[in-house]
Amino acid sequence: MAKLWAGRFEKPTSALLDDFQSSIPFDQRLLECDVTGSIAHATMLGEQGIIPREDAKRIVEGLRGILDDYHAGTLTIDMGAEDVHMFVEALLTDRIGEAGKRLHTGRSRNDQVALDVRMYARGACRHVRELLLSLLSLLSTLAKEHLNTVMPGYTHLQKAQPITLAFHLMAYAQMFMRDVTRFEHAYDEADAMPLGSGALAGTTYPLNRDRVRELLGFSRLTDNALDGVSDRDFLLSFLSAASILMMHLSRFCEELILWSTNEFSTAVMDDSFATGSSIMPQKKNPDACELTRGKTGRVYGDLMALLTVMKGLPLAYNKDMQEDKEAFFDAYDTLCKCLPTFTEMLRTTTFRADVMRRSAGLGFTNATDLADYLVGKGVPFRDAHHVSGSLVGKCVHEGRALEDLSLEELRAAHPAFDEDVYQAISLEACVERRSLQGGPAPQAVSASIERLDRWLDAHADGAEA
């Protein structure tokens, strides 16, 4: 295929350079955005009288035909083309003749690719947002089922205080809600229409940029042509949001991996989301969790790759920026695999409430409440902390739990203990007393779930926050 820009050159480009710089293997996925953007551009050119209306009509019809063939799966993409933009324009000209050569009037590939990537990024943000809302809906359902499932909460991976599984799940809900907000922000950054920026300094043609913006559903125009063609902050925002989301998924996966071990035995992966060993018949491996954890580093790499590409570029467009798409596409594809898989894996996981309850009881998670009991009797907290710690030490040596100690043994440690201490240090009471907003008490978690449900309702039907 002849280069559309070859007029200035006396020699053809080297085959090595053609292969080196070709982006069609990966930017062909922008074809729908490219054609849609070109339809809007051609429509505007005709309306403004910049090109004959009849030519604009033929261009639009030709582009729609290309799009129809693409959707039908009958379009053969020329992998020898330099990029998707050149492919579409050359194919259009081949189909409709001379009129196709007018399409690029008042436009550069620089603002054209900026438009295509922004359009694609908006769709990616919407899709990831939908996947996150599905996961959040599941977390709400699971939390309601486990309001009273007592389990140990951890610090330093050591048993700390009794909480509930609902409380634990809702902690991740908070993370994923923030992720939704980050992707909404990335959408907002991408939602500026750059066409009309030209190569870097706009154009002398009387374009109606606002008409193109309207046709393509953008909320606003880019306000500086130099920035319009060289900005990739919106992709960096997407990749940053993707990296943080993957970090959250990885943390959750790490806990599920731990909980599914024989040492914890508090979660059982469904057979449909586990794998076995080629040599050890007893194995049931949480591969979905492990792959998600591993793919987190991949998405981090995508973010770092684009940050590195952009860090030294003078204004405006540079060919380096061709490297933005593979990192963006890879991160997006990774999210599109990880989120649905994780959601269904979590939906089919069985949580063993009896083991969780027993684990909380065996870990002295009520030691703080024992100290708080003494504080309620007028004992200074530091003294109460020391008494509770000494009783924990006694129980460790004797293989007992705090609630197994007799009242006489407790009073030997401090005379302020009375019969009501056993109710005070029951695991259920320890949880229920922590009823402040944000606490693990069932009523506090129920209120948190209600807030989540209202938030989900407000974000339903694709509404932007």
C-alpha positions in Angstrom: 0.0 0.0 0.0 1.4 3.4 -1.0 2.1 5.8 1.8 -0.4 8.6 1.9 2.3 10.9 3.0 4.9 9.8 0.4 4.9 13.0 -1.7 7.9 14.6 -0.1 10.1 11.4 -0.3 12.2 10.2 -3.2 12.8 6.7 -1.8 10.5 4.1 -0.3 10.9 3.3 3.3 12.9 0.3 4.3 11.0 -2.9 4.9 12.7 -3.0 8.3 11.3 0.4 9.2 7.9 -0.5 7.9 7.8 -3.5 10.2 9.3 -1.6 13.1 6.9 1.3 13.1 3.7 -0.5 12.1 1.1 -0.3 14.8 -1.7 -2.0 12.9 -1.2 -5.3 14.8 -2.5 -3.6 18.0 -4.2 -0.4 17.0 -6.7 -2.2 14.7 -8.9 -2.5 17.8 -9.4 1.2 17.5 -11.1 0.7 14.1 -14.7 1.3 15.3 -13.6 4.5 17.2 -11.6 5.7 14.1 -14.5 5.2 11.7 -17.1 6.7 14.1 -14.8 9.7 14.7 -14.3 10.1 10.9 -18.1 10.0 10.3 -18.5 12.9 12.7 -15.6 14.8 11.1 -16.9 14.3 7.6 -20.4 15.3 8.6 -19.1 18.5 10.0 -16.9 19.2 7.0 -20.0 18.9 4.7 -22.1 21.1 7.0 -19.5 23.8 7.1 -19.1 23.8 3.4 -15.4 22.9 3.7 -15.9 20.0 1.3 -18.9 19.5 -1.0 -21.9 18.1 0.8 -22.3 15.3 -1.8 -18.7 14.2 -1.1 -19.4 14.3 2.6 -22.4 12.2 2.1 -20.5 9.6 0.1 -17.7 9.5 2.7 -20.2 8.9 5.5 -21.9 6.2 3.5 -18.6 4.6 2.7 -17.5 4.7 6.3 -20.7 3.2 7.5 -20.2 0.4 5.0 -16.8 -0.3 6.4 -18.2 -0.3 10.0 -21.0 -2.7 8.9 -18.4 -5.1 7.4 -16.3 -4.8 10.6 -19.3 -5.7 12.8 -20.2 -8.6 10.5 -16.7 -10.0 10.7 -16.2 -9.8 6.9 -13.7 -7.0 6.9 -10.1 -8.1 6.1 -7.6 -5.8 7.7 -4.4 -5.2 5.8 -1.7 -6.0 8.2 0.8 -4.3 5.9 -0.8 -0.9 6.6 1.1 1.6 8.7 -1.7 2.0 11.2 -5.5 1.7 11.5 -6.0 5.3 10.4 -4.2 4.9 7.1 -5.9 1.6 6.6 -9.4 3.1 6.9 -8.6 6.1 4.7 -7.0 4.0 2.0 -9.9 1.4 2.1 -12.5 4.2 1.9 -10.8 5.8 -1.1 -10.6 2.4 -2.8 -14.3 2.0 -2.2 -15.7 5.4 -3.1 -13.0 7.0 -5.2 -11.7 10.6 -5.1 -14.2 11.7 -2.5 -12.4 9.6 0.0 -9.3 11.7 -0.3 -11.2 14.7 1.1 -11.8 13.0 4.5 -8.5 14.1 6.0 -9.2 17.8 5.3 -8.6 19.9 8.5 -7.3 16.9 10.4 -3.9 15.3 11.4 -3.2 11.8 12.5 -2.0 13.5 15.7 -5.4 14.7 16.7 -7.1 11.7 15.0 -5.3 9.2 17.2 -5.9 11.3 20.3 -9.6 11.2 19.5 -9.6 7.5 18.9 -7.8 6.7 22.1 -10.0 9.0 24.2 -13.1 7.3 22.7 -11.8 3.9 23.5 -10.7 4.9 27.0 -14.1 6.2 27.8 -15.6 2.8 26.9 -12.9 1.0 28.9 -13.7 3.1 32.0 -17.4 2.4 31.6 -16.8 -1.3 31.3 -14.4 -1.6 34.2 -16.9 0.4 36.3 -19.7 -2.0 35.4 -17.5 -5.0 36.5 -16.7 -3.3 39.8 -20.3 -2.5 40.5 -21.1 -6.2 39.9 -18.4 -7.2 42.4 -19.7 -4.6 44.9 -23.2 -6.0 44.6 -21.9 -9.4 45.5 -20.0 -8.1 48.5 -23.2 -6.5 49.7 -25.1 -9.8 49.4 -22.3 -11.8 51.1 -22.0 -9.2 53.9 -25.7 -9.5 54.7 -25.4 -13.3 54.9 -22.5 -13.0 57.4 -23.4 -10.2 59.7 -23.0 -12.6 62.7 -20.2 -14.7 61.4 -17.5 -14.1 64.1 -13.9 -14.3 63.0 -10.5 -13.1 64.2 -9.3 -9.7 62.9 -5.5 -9.5 62.4 -2.7 -7.1 62.7 0.8 -8.2 61.7 -1.0 -11.5 60.6 -1.5 -12.2 64.3 -4.9 -12.6 65.8 -5.9 -9.2 67.2 -9.6 -8.7 68.0 -12.9 -10.4 67.1 -14.8 -9.0 64.1 -17.3 -10.5 61.7 -16.8 -11.7 58.1 -19.3 -9.1 57.0 -17.1 -6.4 58.5 -14.1 -7.8 56.7 -15.9 -8.0 53.4 -17.1 -4.5 53.7 -13.6 -3.2 54.2 -12.9 -4.4 50.6 -16.2 -2.8 49.5 -14.8 0.5 50.6 -11.7 -0.1 48.5 -13.7 -1.0 45.4 -16.0 2.0 45.9 -12.9 4.2 45.7 -11.8 2.3 42.6 -15.1 3.1 40.9 -14.5 6.8 41.7 -11.0 6.6 40.3 -12.3 5.1 37.0 -15.0 7.8 36.9 -12.3 10.4 37.2 -10.3 8.7 34.4 -13.4 8.8 32.3 -13.8 12.5 33.0 -10.2 13.2 32.0 -10.8 11.3 28.7 -14.0 13.1 28.0 -12.6 16.0 26.1 -12.8 16.2 22.3 -9.3 16.9 20.7 -10.2 16.9 17.0 -9.4 20.3 15.5 -6.0 20.4 17.3 -4.4 19.4 14.0 -0.8 18.4 14.2 -0.1 20.8 17.0 -1.4 24.3 16.2 -5.0 23.9 15.0 -6.1 24.6 11.5 -7.1 27.5 9.2 -10.2 25.7 8.1 -13.4 27.0 9.7 -14.1 23.8 11.6 -17.1 23.5 13.9 -15.3 21.6 16.8 -18.4 21.8 19.0 -20.5 20.0 16.3 -18.0 17.1 16.3 -18.1 17.1 20.1 -21.9 16.9 20.0 -22.0 14.1 17.5 -19.5 12.0 19.5 -21.0 12.7 22.9 -18.1 14.4 24.5 -18.8 16.8 27.4 -16.2 19.4 26.4 -13.4 20.4 24.0 -9.7 20.4 24.6 -8.6 24.0 25.1 -5.1 23.9 23.8 -4.0 22.3 20.5 -0.5 21.5 21.8 -1.9 19.7 24.8 -4.7 18.2 22.8 -2.3 16.1 20.7 0.3 15.4 23.3 -1.8 14.7 26.5 -1.9 11.1 27.7 -2.7 11.9 31.3 -6.1 10.3 30.9 -4.4 7.0 30.0 -2.0 7.4 33.0 -5.1 8.0 35.2 -6.6 4.8 33.8 -3.4 2.8 34.4 -3.0 4.3 37.9 -6.6 3.4 38.8 -6.0 -0.1 37.3 -2.9 -0.6 39.4 -4.6 0.4 42.6 -7.6 -1.8 41.8 -5.2 -4.8 41.1 -3.5 -4.1 44.4 -6.9 -4.4 46.1 -7.7 -7.6 44.3 -4.3 -9.0 45.1 -4.7 -8.3 48.8 -8.1 -10.0 48.8 -6.6 -12.9 46.9 -3.8 -13.3 49.3 -6.2 -13.6 52.2 -8.4 -16.1 50.3 -5.2 -18.1 49.6 -4.3 -18.1 53.3 -7.9 -18.9 54.4 -8.0 -21.9 52.0 -4.9 -23.5 53.5 -5.2 -26.4 55.9 -3.6 -24.2 58.6 -6.6 -21.7 58.4 -9.3 -23.9 56.9 -11.8 -21.0 57.0 -12.6 -20.8 53.2 -13.2 -23.5 50.7 -12.7 -22.8 47.0 -15.3 -24.2 44.7 -13.9 -27.0 42.6 -14.8 -25.0 39.5 -12.3 -22.3 40.5 -9.4 -24.5 41.7 -6.9 -26.8 40.1 -5.0 -29.9 41.1 -1.4 -31.2 40.9 0.1 -33.4 38.3 1.9 -35.4 41.0 0.2 -34.8 44.4 -3.4 -36.1 44.2 -4.5 -34.4 47.5 -3.8 -30.8 46.2 -6.5 -28.2 45.6 -4.7 -25.1 44.4 -6.3 -21.6 44.4 -4.9 -20.8 41.0 -7.4 -18.0 40.1 -6.2 -16.1 43.2 -2.6 -16.7 42.5 -2.8 -15.6 38.9 -4.7 -12.4 39.9 -2.0 -11.7 42.5 0.7 -12.3 39.8 -1.0 -10.2 37.1 -1.0 -7.3 39.5 2.7 -6.8 38.7 1.9 -6.9 35.0 -0.4 -3.9 35.4 2.1 -2.1 37.5 4.5 -2.6 34.6 2.0 -1.1 32.2 1.8 2.1 34.3 5.5 2.4 34.7 6.0 1.8 30.9 3.8 4.7 29.9 5.2 7.0 32.7 8.6 6.3 31.3 7.6 6.9 27.7 6.1 10.3 28.6 8.7 11.6 31.0 11.1 13.1 28.5 8.9 14.1 25.6 9.0 17.7 24.3 5.7 19.2 23.0 3.9 18.2 21.0 3.4 14.8 19.4 6.3 12.3 19.2 6.4 8.8 17.7 7.3 7.5 21.2 3.6 8.0 22.0 2.7 5.1 19.8 3.8 3.0 22.8 0.9 4.2 24.8 -1.6 1.8 23.3 -0.1 -1.6 24.1 0.3 -0.7 27.8 -3.2 0.6 28.0 -4.7 -2.3 26.1 -2.8 -4.9 28.2 -3.9 -3.4 31.5 -7.5 -3.1 30.3 -7.5 -6.7 29.0 -6.0 -7.9 32.3 -8.8 -6.2 34.3 -11.4 -7.7 32.0 -10.1 -11.1 32.8 -9.4 -10.7 36.5 -12.6 -8.9 37.7 -15.2 -11.4 36.3 -13.1 -14.4 37.3 -12.5 -13.0 40.8 -16.2 -12.1 41.3 -17.5 -15.6 40.3 -14.7 -17.3 42.3 -15.8 -15.3 45.4 -19.5 -16.0 44.7 -18.8 -19.8 44.8 -16.5 -19.8 47.8 -17.7 -21.4 51.0 -16.8 -19.7 54.3 -16.7 -22.0 57.3 -18.3 -20.0 60.1 -17.7 -22.6 62.7 -14.0 -22.7 62.1 -13.8 -18.9 62.1 -15.6 -18.7 65.4 -13.4 -21.2 67.0 -10.3 -19.5 65.6 -11.3 -16.2 67.1 -11.8 -17.9 70.5 -8.4 -19.6 70.5 -6.5 -16.5 69.7 -7.2 -14.3 72.8 -8.9 -11.8 70.6 -10.9 -10.7 73.6 -7.8 -9.7 75.6 -8.4 -6.0 74.9 -12.0 -6.3 76.1 -10.7 -7.9 79.3 -8.6 -4.8 79.9 -11.5 -2.5 79.0 -13.6 -4.4 81.5 -11.1 -3.5 84.3 -11.0 0.1 83.0 -14.8 0.2 83.5 -14.2 -0.8 87.1 -11.9 2.2 87.6 -8.6 0.5 86.9 -6.1 2.7 84.9 -5.8 1.4 81.4 -2.1 0.8 81.6 -2.5 -1.3 84.7 -5.5 -3.1 83.1 -3.4 -3.8 80.0 -0.7 -5.4 82.2 -3.2 -7.6 84.1 -4.8 -8.8 80.8 -1.4 -9.5 79.3 -0.3 -11.6 82.4 -3.5 -13.6 82.2 -2.9 -14.2 78.5 0.6 -15.5 79.4 -0.9 -17.8 82.0 -3.4 -19.2 79.4 -0.7 -19.7 76.8 1.4 -21.8 79.2 -1.7 -23.8 80.3 -3.3 -24.2 76.9 -6.5 -22.4 77.9 -8.7 -19.5 76.8 -9.4 -16.4 78.9 -13.0 -17.4 79.3 -11.8 -20.8 80.7 -10.3 -19.0 83.8 -12.3 -19.3 87.0 -13.4 -16.2 88.8 -10.9 -17.0 91.6 -8.1 -17.1 89.1 -9.2 -13.8 87.7 -9.5 -12.2 91.1 -6.0 -13.4 92.0 -4.8 -11.3 89.1 -7.0 -8.3 90.2 -9.8 -8.0 92.8 -11.9 -5.8 90.5 -13.1 -8.9 88.5 -16.7 -10.0 89.1 -19.2 -12.5 87.6 -20.1 -10.1 84.8 -16.7 -10.4 83.3 -17.7 -13.6 81.3 -20.4 -11.7 79.5 -18.1 -8.8 78.9 -15.4 -11.0 77.2 -17.8 -13.2 75.1 -16.8 -12.9 71.5 -20.3 -11.8 70.5 -20.3 -9.1 73.2 -16.9 -7.9 72.1 -18.2 -7.4 68.6 -21.5 -5.9 69.5 -20.1 -3.3 71.8 -18.1 -1.8 68.9 -21.1 -0.2 67.5 -19.7 3.2 66.4 -20.0 4.0 62.7 -17.3 2.1 61.0 -17.2 -0.6 63.7 -17.9 -4.4 63.4 -21.1 -4.6 65.4 -23.9 -6.1 63.3 -26.0 -2.9 63.5 -23.0 -0.8 62.4 -22.2 -3.1 59.5 -25.9 -3.2 58.5 -25.9 0.5 58.3 -22.7 0.4 56.2 -24.3 -2.1 53.9 -27.4 0.1 53.5 -25.1 3.0 52.6 -23.4 0.8 50.0 -26.8 -0.3 48.6 -27.9 3.3 48.2 -24.5 4.2 46.6 -25.0 1.3 44.2 -28.5 2.5 43.3 -27.2 5.9 42.6 -24.6 4.4 40.3 -26.9 2.1 38.5 -28.0 2.3 34.9 -24.6 3.7 33.8 -25.1 7.0 35.6 -21.8 8.9 36.0 -21.1 10.0 39.6 
